[in-house]
Amino acid sequence: MRAAVVRTFSQDLSIETVADPVCPDNGVVLEVAACGVCRSDYHGWTGEHPRVQDGSILGHEYCGTVVDAGPHAKHALGDRLIAPFILSCGDCPACHTGVSNTCENQVVPGFGVPGAYAEYVAAPFDHNLVHLPDTMTPALAAGLGCRVTTAWHALTDRANARAGEWVAVHGTGGIGLATLLLAKMLGAQVVVVDVVEEKLTHAKSLGADAAVNAADTDAAAAIRDITGGGAHVSVEALGIEATTNASVDCLRTLGRHVHVGMPAGSGMMQVNMRAIYTKQLSFFGTRGMPAWKYPSLLSMIERGDVDLRPMVAREVPLSGASAELRAMHGPTPPGTAVITNFQA
């Protein structure tokens, strides 16, 4: 099969012909219809993720059609499926208690096993996969596997965001845009933060109530002023020290910080603990979403409760993934990119 392979960190992916994936006994092989290009991939591509090395195939936001099924698979040939990026085992205590995104035996394609920057991808534990709605394009479906699912879980299960509250979103990439759109659907007021004016303008066109350019102002102070004392919920969507502290500092007393952005490198950073202590803040980490929540999320999108189509700005060929990753070295344009052509 044709695949984009990591050979040298921070250099263009190598387009190669590699062996087709072996079908797992407890899963399926998908012919990939679309795969998102995510900032988590960028961290792997630059060598900042321990499970990405020479020969790795990235790609954890994918959907496709079953072309092979193992003897213990839950799905059949021809099924069109969408996958959460965390494939949980279904048997451990975490899975049995409904928090499968913390599964101790989880598999994440692209990080430790071959991902979906390829014509085909193997998906073990296929009970995590759900049917792709006929009304949803593969390009949009691919973007749900990480960005939207993570944002939805962050807002609902971790932060318990409520109608009328102020939600601050630090970073308007894929996670940030998904958080904006979903928070507005919940009835919250949203202020977005970025350093690229074009992205802030884009976010306001999608319904953001206010926008703050952190390149030329104190973002936390501006948010406290806009919200009349601070945000109730603040979502950090980049994983860096500056936005983490801005998120903590922008909150009002008893506010809730949700850390979504994957920290790069060692992950160590200095955080304003005095603010957490004096304002009695809640500080949540979050990663992914339990697979059992996927059907209700898809139904919500199918009903038209929220329109996530504006998130996908570019459909690119497999050979174009490298340019998207390189662009993440600096400020990126609005919207996200999805690979939809695996022959070019």
C-alpha positions in Angstrom: 0.0 0.0 0.0 1.0 3.6 -0.4 1.9 5.4 2.8 3.6 8.6 4.2 6.4 7.4 6.4 8.5 9.3 9.1 12.1 8.9 8.2 13.8 12.0 9.6 12.2 14.2 12.2 10.9 17.6 10.9 11.6 16.6 7.3 9.1 15.7 4.6 7.4 12.4 5.0 8.6 9.7 2.7 5.9 8.5 0.3 6.6 4.7 0.1 5.1 1.4 -0.9 4.9 -0.6 2.3 3.2 -3.9 3.4 -0.5 -3.9 3.8 -1.6 -4.1 7.5 -2.3 -7.5 9.0 -5.9 -7.9 10.2 -6.1 -8.2 13.9 -8.2 -11.1 15.3 -10.3 -8.7 17.3 -10.6 -6.0 14.7 -10.7 -4.9 11.1 -8.7 -3.4 8.3 -10.1 -0.2 6.8 -9.5 1.3 3.4 -9.0 4.8 4.5 -11.4 7.4 3.0 -10.0 10.4 4.9 -7.5 11.2 7.7 -7.1 14.4 9.5 -3.7 16.2 9.9 -3.5 17.0 13.7 -1.1 19.0 15.9 -0.5 15.8 17.8 0.9 14.4 14.5 3.1 17.5 14.4 4.6 16.6 17.9 5.4 13.1 16.6 6.8 14.4 13.3 9.2 16.7 15.2 10.4 13.9 17.5 8.6 15.1 20.6 6.5 11.9 21.1 8.3 8.8 22.4 6.2 6.4 20.3 7.1 8.0 17.0 10.3 6.9 15.4 12.0 6.1 12.0 9.4 4.1 10.0 6.3 5.3 11.8 3.1 6.0 9.9 1.2 8.9 11.5 -2.6 9.4 11.4 -5.2 8.9 14.2 -8.2 10.8 12.8 -9.7 8.5 10.2 -12.7 6.8 8.7 -13.1 4.2 6.0 -14.6 1.0 4.7 -13.9 -2.5 6.1 -12.0 -4.6 3.7 -10.9 -7.4 6.1 -12.4 -8.5 9.4 -10.9 -10.8 12.1 -12.8 -13.8 13.5 -13.7 -11.8 16.7 -14.5 -8.5 14.9 -17.8 -6.8 15.6 -18.1 -5.3 12.1 -18.4 -6.8 8.6 -16.9 -6.3 5.2 -18.3 -3.2 3.5 -19.2 -1.4 6.7 -18.3 2.3 6.6 -16.9 3.3 10.0 -15.5 6.2 11.9 -13.0 5.6 14.7 -12.2 7.5 17.9 -8.4 7.9 18.2 -8.3 5.8 21.4 -9.1 2.2 20.8 -9.9 0.7 24.2 -9.8 -2.9 25.1 -13.3 -3.2 26.6 -12.2 -5.5 29.4 -10.2 -3.4 31.9 -11.6 -1.6 35.0 -11.6 1.7 33.1 -13.6 0.3 30.2 -16.0 -1.4 32.6 -16.7 1.9 34.5 -17.4 4.0 31.3 -14.0 5.8 31.1 -12.6 3.9 28.2 -10.5 6.9 27.1 -8.3 6.0 30.1 -8.0 2.3 29.2 -4.7 0.8 30.4 -4.5 -1.4 27.3 -5.5 1.2 24.7 -4.1 1.3 21.1 -3.7 4.6 19.3 -2.9 4.3 15.6 -0.1 6.6 14.6 1.5 6.4 18.0 3.2 3.0 18.5 1.3 1.2 15.7 0.9 2.3 12.1 -1.7 5.0 11.5 -3.9 6.2 8.7 -1.5 8.3 6.6 -1.9 5.3 4.3 -4.3 3.6 2.0 -5.2 1.0 4.7 -5.1 1.0 8.5 -5.6 -1.8 11.0 -8.0 -1.1 13.9 -8.0 -3.6 16.7 -10.8 -3.5 19.4 -13.2 -2.6 16.7 -16.1 -2.4 19.2 -14.9 1.3 19.5 -15.8 2.0 15.8 -19.2 3.2 14.8 -21.1 3.5 11.5 -20.5 6.6 9.4 -23.7 8.4 8.8 -24.7 8.5 5.2 -25.2 12.3 5.4 -21.7 12.9 6.7 -18.7 13.3 4.3 -15.5 11.4 5.0 -13.6 14.7 5.3 -15.8 15.9 8.1 -15.9 12.5 9.8 -12.2 12.3 9.9 -12.0 15.5 11.8 -14.2 14.2 14.5 -11.9 11.4 15.7 -9.7 13.7 17.8 -10.7 17.4 17.8 -14.5 17.3 18.2 -14.6 14.3 20.5 -12.0 15.7 22.8 -13.6 19.1 22.8 -17.1 17.6 23.6 -15.7 15.5 26.5 -13.8 18.5 27.8 -16.8 20.7 27.9 -19.5 18.3 29.1 -17.8 15.6 31.3 -14.8 17.6 32.6 -15.9 21.2 32.8 -19.6 20.7 33.0 -20.1 23.9 31.0 -23.6 25.4 31.2 -25.8 27.8 29.3 -25.1 31.4 30.1 -21.5 30.8 31.3 -18.4 32.4 29.8 -16.0 29.9 28.1 -12.6 31.1 27.2 -10.8 29.2 24.4 -7.0 29.6 24.1 -5.9 28.6 20.6 -8.2 28.5 17.6 -6.9 25.4 15.8 -9.0 22.3 15.3 -9.6 21.7 19.0 -10.3 25.4 19.6 -12.8 25.8 16.8 -14.6 22.6 17.9 -14.8 23.9 21.4 -16.1 27.2 20.2 -18.9 25.6 18.1 -19.9 23.1 20.8 -19.9 25.7 23.6 -22.1 27.9 21.6 -24.5 25.0 21.0 -24.6 24.5 24.8 -25.7 28.1 25.2 -22.4 29.5 26.6 -20.8 32.8 25.7 -17.4 32.3 24.2 -14.2 34.4 24.0 -11.4 33.1 21.8 -7.7 33.8 22.1 -5.0 33.5 19.4 -2.0 35.5 18.0 -3.2 35.4 14.4 -5.8 38.1 13.6 -7.1 36.2 10.6 -7.9 33.2 12.8 -9.7 35.5 15.3 -11.8 37.0 12.6 -12.6 33.5 11.4 -13.7 32.5 14.9 -15.9 35.5 15.2 -17.6 34.6 11.9 -18.4 31.3 13.5 -20.1 32.8 16.5 -17.4 33.8 19.0 -18.8 36.6 21.2 -15.4 38.2 21.7 -11.8 37.7 20.5 -8.5 38.6 22.1 -5.1 38.9 20.2 -2.5 37.7 22.8 0.3 39.1 20.6 -0.6 42.7 21.5 -2.5 42.5 24.8 -2.6 40.7 28.2 -5.1 38.0 27.3 -6.0 37.1 30.8 -6.7 40.7 31.8 -8.7 41.3 28.6 -10.9 38.2 29.3 -11.5 39.3 32.9 -12.7 42.6 31.6 -14.8 41.2 28.8 -16.5 38.7 31.1 -17.0 41.0 34.0 -14.7 39.2 36.4 -13.3 36.2 34.6 -14.4 33.2 32.6 -16.3 30.3 34.3 -14.5 27.8 32.1 -11.2 28.1 30.3 -10.0 25.5 27.7 -6.3 25.4 26.9 -5.9 24.0 23.4 -2.2 24.4 22.6 -0.2 22.7 25.4 2.3 25.4 26.1 3.2 27.3 29.3 2.1 30.8 28.2 -1.5 29.7 27.3 -1.8 27.4 30.3 -1.1 30.4 32.6 -3.3 32.7 30.6 -6.1 30.1 31.0 -5.6 29.9 34.8 -5.3 33.7 35.2 -8.4 34.5 33.2 -10.7 32.5 35.4 -13.0 33.9 38.0 -13.2 32.5 41.6 -14.2 28.8 41.5 -13.6 28.7 37.7 -12.6 25.5 35.8 -9.5 25.1 33.7 -9.5 22.2 31.3 -6.1 21.2 29.8 -6.7 19.8 26.3 -3.4 20.7 24.5 -0.9 17.9 24.4 2.3 19.2 26.1 5.4 18.9 23.9 8.8 17.5 25.0 9.0 16.7 28.7 5.7 18.3 29.4 7.2 20.2 32.4 6.0 23.8 32.8 5.7 26.4 35.6 2.0 27.1 36.4 0.6 29.9 38.6 -0.4 27.8 41.6 -1.1 30.9 43.7 -4.0 31.7 41.3 -5.3 28.1 41.5 -5.1 28.3 45.3 -6.5 31.8 46.0 -9.3 31.5 43.5 -10.0 27.9 44.5 -9.9 26.8 40.8 -10.6 23.3 39.5 -7.8 22.1 37.1 -8.8 19.2 34.8 -6.7 17.2 32.4 -8.5 15.5 29.5 -7.7 13.3 26.5 -10.1 11.9 24.0 -13.6 10.7 24.7 -15.1 7.4 25.8 -16.2 5.5 22.7 -19.7 4.9 24.0 -20.5 8.6 23.6 -19.8 8.6 19.9 -23.3 7.6 18.7 -25.0 10.4 20.6 -22.5 12.9 19.3 -23.0 11.8 15.7 -26.8 11.9 16.2 -26.5 15.5 17.4 -24.5 16.5 14.3 -26.9 14.6 12.0 -29.9 16.5 13.5 -28.2 19.8 12.7 -27.8 20.8 16.4 -24.3 22.0 15.5 -22.7 22.7 12.1 -19.1 21.5 12.2 -18.4 21.8 8.5 -16.6 25.1 8.8 -13.8 23.3 10.7 -12.5 21.6 7.5 -10.7 24.2 5.5 -8.6 22.1 3.2 -8.7 18.7 1.6 -5.2 17.6 0.6 -3.5 14.7 -1.0 -1.3 12.3 0.9 1.8 14.0 -0.5 0.5 17.3 0.9 0.6 16.2 4.6 4.2 17.3 4.9 3.4 20.9 4.0 0.6 20.9 6.6 2.9 19.7 9.3 5.7 22.1 8.3 3.2 25.0 8.6 2.6 24.1 12.2 6.1 25.5 13.0 4.5 28.9 13.0 1.1 30.6 12.9 -1.3 28.5 10.8 -4.3 29.6 8.6 -7.8 29.2 9.8 -9.4 25.7 9.8 -8.0 22.2 9.5 -6.6 20.0 6.8 -7.8 16.5 5.9 -6.2 14.0 3.6 -8.7 12.7 1.1 -6.6 11.5 -1.8 -4.2 8.7 -1.1 -3.0 8.3 -4.7 -1.4 11.7 -5.1 
